């Protein structure tokens, strides 16, 4: 819960500074010298938020009271309301909050030791501003804040005197924010070089600051920007993907695309990413969506879908629901779909520990999605009675990630996890599948990615 609310406060600060909020109104600050109350607390009646009569009565009562406690109560209610409303714009980040999560939220814009106060007063606003002179605020600030939020937990987990790293501690143990010049070096000499090999006269060369000097061999192959696939299978908070977005944008523009058109295509066709940590996944998703929003005002209308994924164990998928799916399919097709679904459920039982080194056989993605979406004649009743929709969502995510793990990519760019104290199940999996590289997870990743 703490991770969830920290992430939301951090990204709201970024969005308000850059004017990306749906109502163009600030949530954590006033934006005016000498005014302490956040803008939407003062002007909540001008927002597009949908209030109940009870909520409006409370807000009016607190506003009339005017005391510090009453204004903080307004802020708390409005903050949760705004986060839930943003589900339509950024569904993978702003999930509908649970009652217990709301009860555990402590938030204040006046407390000098609080996160909101520090985000607004301790960090210069230009660090969040994508129009600032360095232009890297979006990526750098989010990645660094997330890493330092994890520091204490990481120090507890990574201890040379302790034994193996447990499954739930792998994200804290292995996540390190990759500094900007390293990211640029990796992407310039992979994605940038790949394009220049096939387009030696491209003007993107001048913008690749960390491209290694020397001749680049020409590859006689015509390729469209829309065909490029770049994959970061340990993406963390998305730093490599965010910079790859910038390079891809230059590639598209060099081929005559508008930045608005290119931004959508990059998200939908070019960038792929996976992680085992939900909070990191959400920040990577946010970073890519903000890149798109920078060039396309309609990017946050809820229709743009990324190719980013989060590993989830398949153990909580209700297999009894499978008998209600694919009922109108030919028997042979349905049996094949069931066979493949059963296989994926078995392989993904420990997916949050094994992650992107998981080896799976190829699947028929179209067949499986047809099976998942087909609930036949009695399906409506089944869905109403058994919440089969949840199972369908889980299966779609499972198929999506399996597809990402089995397709080929033009470019692999990642800062792999560094880990050599394996829990029993992970150690067994690595010995069975990557025995020659079992000394450290990073070497397993490098071999697997090649």
N, C-alpha and C positions, 0 to 999 in steps of 0.2 A: 504493500500500500504506500509506503514511504517513497519507493522508487517511482511509482505511478504519479503521485502528486508532485514530486520533484521535477520529473520530466515535463509535466503539463505546465508548471510555472515557468520553466526554462523556455519552452517553445512559445508560450504566450508572450513572453517578453520579446522574443525575436519577431514575432508576427506584429506586435503593436508598434515596435520601432520602425518596421518597414511598411506599415500601412496595409497589412494583409488581412486584418480582421474583417469579417463580413460587413460590419457596420462602420468600418473605418474609425473605430472608437477604441481608446486605450483601456486596458483591463487592469493593469497593475500600477499605472502611474497616471498623472494628470497631463503631462506634457507641457505644463505651464509653470513658470517660475513662481515660487512661493505658495503654490496650491498643493496640498498634501493628498486630498482624497482622489482616488482613481477616477478618471473621466466618466466611466460608465456607472459609477455609484451616484455621481451628481446628476447624470442625464439618462438614467435607466429607462425613463419613459420614451426616449427617442430611439431605443434599440428595437431590433426585430424579434427579440425574445418573446416567447409566448407564455404569459403569466396566468396562473389561476387567480380567481377572486381572492382566495385566502392569501396567496403570496403578495398580491397587490396591496391588500389591507396591511400586511406586516410591513412592507416596504414604506408605505405612507406613514405608518405609525412611527417607525424608526427614524424616518427623515424628519418628521415633526419634532421628535425627541431631540435629535441633533447632538447627543452626547457621544463621546468617543466609543463607548461600548455599543451604542445603537448603530453607529456608522460601520463598526466592524461587523456587526450582525448583518447589515445590508451587504457588505462586501462578501461575506461568506456565502450567503444565499445566491447572490448574483454570479459569483465565481463558479459555483457548481452548475448553475443554470447555463452559463455560457459554455462550459466544458461539454455538457451534454448536447447543446445545440451544435457544437462543432463536429459532432459525429457525422453530420451530413456532408461536411467539407473534407474531413480527414478521418474516415471511418477506422483505419487501422491504428490510429493513435488515440483518438478521443472516443473510446468505447463508452457506452452507457454505464455510469457508475453504480455500484451496488450500495445498498443501504449501509452496510457495515463500513464500506470504504468512506462514505460521506461522514459517518460518525467519527471516524478516526482522523479526519482532516482538521488540522489546526492551522489557521492561516490568518495573517495580520499584515496590514500595510504600514502599521505604525511601530511595530516591534523592531528596534535596532538590531536584534540578534536573529530576526526571522529571515527566511529565504527571500521573500518578496522585497523586503527593505534592502537587503544586500544586492539583489539583482538590479534594483533601480538606482541605489545610491553609491554602491561600492565599485561597480563595473561601469566604465565609461560607455555611454550610449553608442558611440561610433563602433565599438567592438561587435555590436550586433547588426550594424548597418551595412547592408550589401553595397550601398553607394559610397561607402567611405573609401579613402585613398588606396588601402591595400586590397579591398574587395574580398578578403578571405574570412571576414567575421562569421559568416554563416556556418562554415565548416569548422573552423578552428575553435570557436567559442563553445559550440555544442559538444564537440569531442573532448575538449579539455575539461569542461565542467563535469561531464559524465565520468571521465577517468578519475578525477579527484574525489568525486562522490564515492567511488568504489575503493579508494586507497586504503582505508582502515580495514575493510573486509579482506582485501587482497593481502595485506600484511599478516592478517590472522591465518589465512589459508596457506600462503607460500612461506613455509618455515622449514629450514634445512633439517631441523631436529624432529620434524613430524614425519609421519608415514605418507601413505598414498593420498592423493587428492580425491575427495568424494565427488560423486556425480553432480550434486547440486552446487558444488563449489568451483566447478571447472570455469564458468564464465568469469568469476572474480579472480581466479588464478591466472588466466591466460589473456585477458583483455588489456592491451596497451594501445593507447592512441598513437597512431603513426604520424610523426611530424610532417609538416607540409612539404619540405624539400624532398623527403624520401618518397612520398606519394607521387610528386611530380616526376622524379627521376624514374620511378617504376612505370608510370603511365606513358610518359614521353617516349621511353625506349621499348615499349610494347605496342600499345595502340597507335601512338604517333608514328613509330617506325613501320608498323604493319601497313598503314595507309600510304606512307611515302614510298615504300617498296613497290606499290602498285600505282602510285601517282607521283613520280619523282619530281614533277614540276609544280606540285601543289604549294600554295602560299602559306600553308599551315606551318611549314618548317621554321619560319621566323619566330613563331610564337612558342615553340617547344624549347624552353630555356635550358632544360637539363638533358636534351638529346646529345648522346655521345658523339664526338667529332669523328670524321672519317667518311669514307664512301659507303653508301647504302646500296646493296645489290638490288637490281630491278627485277621484279617478278612480273612476268607477262600474264596478268590476270585482271580482267575488268571486274570491279566490284562496286555496288551501290552502297552509299552510307546506310541505307535501310537494311542491308544484309549483314552488317557487322554485329557480332555477338561478343560482349565482354562479360566475364563472370568473376565475381569475388565471392568465394565460398566460405570465407571467414570474415564477413564484411564489417563486424563491429558497428560503430555508429555511422558508417558509410563514407568515410573520408576518400577512399580510392574511387568509389563510384561517383562521388560529387565532382572530383576533379576530372574524371573520365567524361562526365557530362559536358564540362567546359571544352575539352578537346573535341568531342563529338560535335558540339555546336559549331565549332570553327570548321570542321570537316563538311558538315551540311551546308554552311554558308558559302564555303568555297565552291560548292556544287550548285549554287543558285537558290537554295531553299531560304525562306524567311525564318527568322529566329522563332517566331510564333509557331510555325508549322514544324520546325525542327525539334522544338522542346517536347512536343507531344510524341513525335516519332521516337525520340531517344528513350523516353520513359517506357513506351509500349513495345519497342522492338530491339533496343540495343543493350540495355543494362540489366544484368541478372545478379542476384545476391542472396546468400543464405547465412543464417546464424542460429546458434542454439539459445541465445539469450533474448528474451522477449523485449526487454527495455532497450537493448542495443538495436534490435530489429526495428522498433518503433522510431528510434531517432534516425536510423538510416532512411526509412520510409519518409520521415518528415523532411530530411535534408534534400532528398530527390524531389519531393513535391514542391519544396520552396524554390529549388532551381527552376522547375517548370513554371511556377507562378511568377518568377522574375521576368519571364519572357512571354507569358501567356496568361492573361487575366482570368480566363475561364478554366484554368487548371484545377481550381478548388471547387468546381461545381459538383463534385462527387462522382463524375463519370470516368475520370482518368485512372487506369489501373496499372500498378507497377508489376514487375517480374521479380519481386523480392519475396522471400519466404522464411518462415520460422519453423524450426524442427519441433515436433510435438510427439511424445510417445503415443503409440496407438492402443495402449492398454485400456483406455477408457472409452473406446469406440464400442457401441452396443451392436454386437454381431447379429443379434436376433432381428434387428431392423432390416438386415439384408434380404430377408424373405419377402419383404414388401416392395423391393425395388426391381426394376427391369421386367415387370410383369407382362408388358405388351411386346417384349422383344422375342424374336425367334429363339426357340429352346437352345439351339447350339450356341448362339451368340451370348445368351444369358449365362449359360454354364461356363463359357470361356471367361466372361466378365467376373463371375463369382470366383473362379479359380485365381484370376489375377488379383482381385481384391483381397482374398484370403492370404495370398502370398505377400502382398504389401503390408497388411496388418501384422503379419508375423515378423517381417524384416524390420519394421519400424517400432518394435516393442521397446527398444532402448535407444531411440533415435536422438534424444536430447543429450546423450553422453557420447555416442559415436559420431553424430553430426555428419559433416560433408564427406568423410572418408567411407561412408556407408556404400557398399557395393550392391547394386540392385540390377536385375535383368531388365531388358527393354520391355515396355508395356505398350498396349494399344490405347493411347490416351483418349482418342475419340470414342472408342467402344466403352471405356470405363465411364466417361462423362455422360454418355447416353444412358448407361445403366443407372448411374446415380440420380440423374434428373427424371427418370421414368418411374413413376410410382403407380401406374396402371389404374384400373377401374376402382379398386377399393382403397386406393392410396389416400384420398382425401380424408377418409375416416381414420385411417392409420395415423396420418400426420396429426390430426386433431387429438387423438387419444394418446399417442406415444412420444410426441416431440421428436419425430423422425427428422425434422428439419435440421436439428443439431447434428445428427449423424451424417446427413448429406453434406453439411458444411465441412465437417471433419474429413470426410472422404474426398471432397474436392481438393482440400489443402494437401492431403496425402498424395493424390494423383499429381497435383501441380509440382510438388517437390520431387517426386519420383521422376517426373519428366525432366526437370532441371538437372537431376543427377545423371541422367542417361544420355542427354543430347551433347553434341560437340560444340565447342566455342572457338572463335578465332583468337581470342586473347584471354588469358587467365592472369589476374592481378590480385594478390592478397598479401597481407602480413600474417603468416600462419600462426596458430597457437603454439607456444613453447611449453611443453609439459613432458616430464619423464617419470612421474610418480602416479602410475595408473591404478585405478580401482580394478577389482578382479575381472568384471565383465569386459571392460574396455581392454585390459591387458590380453585377455583371451582372444578378443576379436582381432586385435592388432597382430598377435602371434599367428593367427590362422590366415590372415589376409595380407599382411605386410611384414613378414618375419625378418626380412633383410634390412628393414628400416625401423625396427622396433625400439631403438635407443631413445628416440624423442619424437613427439608428435609432429614437430615442424618438418622432419625429414619424411615422415609418412605423407604429409600434405604435399610436399614438393614432388615426390614420386607420383602420387595419385593425380596431381594436377597435370603433370606432363603426360 
